[in-house]
Amino acid sequence: MRKLILHAFLFIGLLSVSSSSYALDFIKFGTGHDIGDFWGTPNAYFDPFPSTVEYLQLRGKNQLTSVDLTDQNVQDAFSGDFGSFEAVVVSESIEELSPESYAIFRQFVNTGGCLILTGDHGDGEDEFLNNTFGYNVVINTTSTNPSNRFSIQQSATGTAFPGGPERLAFADLTTAFSNTPGTVIYNGALGVGVFTDGFGEGTVNVIGWDYCCGDANTEQQILDWYEVVNRAFDQCAGITNTFSNPIPTLSEWGLIAMAGILGIFGLFAALRRRKVTA
């Protein structure tokens, strides 16, 4: 019986195996899309579509907490009040911070930390990056037109991004940049959509994404954005071109859930048969 239970747990565990073989904990600064939206809770209009947190968790990236971007929360996070972490995400609602807070982020990355910045409707991403890292990033525009695309660039070779989506569609006021440092990963007619930069011993990844997703975006286009965020964490971990991660479609998420349910029913059926024959 113990062997049967062990097999069942192994089967269920396989459902959550990702292409990444490591675990990474992160804190997110910015709570604008935590409830009823794509980062935290799946939007009702797309139910049972996975949230970003769920998509990342299946791939070994675990969000410890999500807090507003304030000077006090920055101080508390880097003082250990929310636990230990390897990465931070700076998201929508990017507020101006004190010089001390920018210095804390800069020191974190400089000594080996991972920082991923995502979209804020073109409202503060440049100030945060420039004040923290001394960049001169410029926001070109924001767009909601999904016919505008970012394409992966040849310069991405040697990073964690090749093998992921070939193109990304503009979504809900998606930000395009210029004058970016480091390596351009995705670029389009309106500017740079994704870039990565080694800063000191750490990594900065910038994704011009406003938690996806415009009404005209397909489910697969949404999952493409999720996968780029996933690979941004892999870039920080130094995983380069080691896999080509299949991106589940909405129907595949349903199959995963159904497989789990069938596995549980199979376990109970087997236990019942054993009890009857005993």
N, C-alpha and C positions, 0 to 999 in steps of 0.2 A: 504493500500500500504506500509506504514511504517513497518507493521508486516511482509509482504512478503520480503521486503529488509533485515530486521533483520534476518529472517530465512536463507536467502541466505548467509549473512555474517557469520552466525554461521556454516553453512555447509562448506564454504570455510575454515573457521578457523579450523574446525575439521581435515582438510587434513594435517595441520601442527602440530597437537597435538602429543607430544612425550610421552614416558613412564615416563619422568622426569617432575616433577611439579614445577620446579624452573628455573630461568634464571641466567646465569653465563657469565660474560664478560671476555675475555682474550686477551692478546697480544702475538703475535708469533715473536720470534727472529730467523731469518733464512729465506731467501727469495728464496732459490735455486729451489723450486718446485712450485712457485706461479703462473707462467704463462704457460699455455699449459700442465699442469700436474695435479697430483691427489690432491694436497693440495688446489690449488686455482681454476683453470679452468679445467673442465674435458678434459682428453686427447682425441684428435680427433679419435683415434683408438677405443675408447670405448664409443663414443657419442651414446646415451644421458646419459651415466653413471654419477652418481652424484660425485661432488668433495667432499673432506673431509669437507670443510667449509659448503657446503650445507647439508651434512649428519648431522653434528653437530648442525647446526642452527635449523633443524627440531626437535632437542632434547633439545633445550634451551641453547645451548652453542654458544655464539656470538663473533666472532673475530672482535676486534676493529680496529686493524691494523697489518701489517706485516712489520718488519724492519730488516735490517742486524744486526748481532750480533757484535756490536762495543761498545767501552767504552762510546762514546758520546751518542749513542742510549740508552744504559742502564741508563745512568744518566738522560737523557731526559724523559724516560718512568717512572722512579720512582720519578721524580720531578713533574709528572702530566701533561706533555706536550701532551700526547695522550689520556687523560681521565682516569677515575677510572676503575680498573679491579680487579678481584679476583684471577686470575690465569695467569701464563705465560707458553708458550711452547717454548722450545729450540730445534731447528730442524737442518736440514742439513746446512753445512757451519759453523761449530762450530769453531770459531777462538779463539786463546789465548787472554785472557783479563788481565787487570791490577788487582792487589790484591784488589783495591778499588771496582772494579766491582763485583768480586767474593763475597766480603763482603756484597754488596748490595743485591745480590740474597740470600745469607745466612740469612741476617736479615729479608728479606721478608718472607721466609718460616718459620723461627724460630718464627715469631710473628703471624703465622696463615695462611700464603699464600700457594698457590698450585703451584707446578712446575712439568711440564711433559716434559721429555726429550725423543726425538725419534731419529731414526737412522741417522748416518752420514758415512756409509760405514766403520765403525770401525776407523774413523779418527777424534778423538777428544772427543768422548763421555766420555771416562774414565778420561781424563785430566780435563774436566769441572766438573765432579762429585767429583773427588778427591780434586781438588783445592777449590771447593765451600764448600763442606760438610765434608771434612776430611775423606772421604771413601778411601778404597784401592781396588776399582773395577778394574778388569782385563778384557780386551777384548780377548776372546778365539779365535774367528774366525769370518769371514763373509762367507755367502753361498748364492748361487743363485739356489740351487737345491730344488725344491718344494717337493721332496720326503722326505727331512729332515723336521721334524715337532717338534713343541713345544706343549706339552699337559698341560692342566690346572691341577694344583696340589691340593691335599687335603688341603694343608696349606692355600689355598685361601678362605676356609670357613670363613665366618664372614666379608668378604670384599664385594665390589660392583661387583666383577668379576664373581662369579658363576651365572649360568643362561645365560651367553654369550657363545661364541664359545668354544667347547671342545678342539679343536686343531687349531693351526695356522701353515700355510705352510711358509717355507722360501721363500723370494721373490727376490728382487733385491739387492744383497749384504746385506742381513739381518744380524744384529750383534747378537752374542751370548756372554754372559758374564759369569764370575765366580767371586768368593769372593764378592758376593753381600750382602749388609746389608738388614735388615728388613725381609719382607715376600716374598718368591718366589711364583709367580702366574703361570707362564708358564715355563716349563723346557723341554729340549730335550737332545738327545745324545751329541750335540755339546755345550751345556751350557744353561744358563738361558736366556729366551727371554723377560720376563716381571717380574719386581719386584716392590714392593711398600715399602716405609719406612716412618714412622712417625718421623719428625725431629722438635724438639721443639714443638710448637703448630700447625705446618703445616704438609704438606705431600709432599713427592717426589715420583713420579711415573716414571719409566724408561721402555721404550718400544723399543726393538731392531729392529726397523722397518725402512726401507728406503722408506717411502711413497709408500709402496708396489711396483710395482707389476711386476714380471717377465713375459715374454711372455707365459710361461707355466701355469701361475696362472689362475684359473677360476674366474668368476665374484664373486661367493660366497666367495671364499678365500679372495678376495680384501675387500668385505664388512665385513668379519670377523675382519680384521685389523681395519677398521673404527670403528667397534663396541667396540673393546678393547680400542681405544683412547677415545671413548664416556664414557666408564665405568671408565676410569682413572679420568675423571672429576668428576664422581659420587663418586668415592672413596674419593676425596678431600672434597666433600660436605657431606660426612658421610652417604651416602645412601648405606645400606648394605642389600643385599638379599631381597629387597622389591619388585622386579619385575623380570620377565624373558622377556627381550625385544625381540620381534620378529624381525629378521634381514631381511629387504626387499630384495628380489631378483631383478634382473634387470627388469624382466617382471612386478613385482609389482610396481616399480617406474613408468613404463609406465601406469599402471592402475590408480595410484594416479593422474598423470597428466591428463589422460582422464576423471577421475571423476570430476576434477576441471573444465575442459572445458565443460562437460555436465551440470554441475551445473550452469555455467554462461549462457549457451544457454537456460536452463530451466527457469532461471530468466527472460530473455528477452522475451521468449515465453509467460510466465504468464503475464508480463506487457502488452504485445501486446493484449492478449485476454481481459484483463481488459479494455484497451482503446477502443476496438471494441464494447464491451457490454455496455460501459458507455453511 
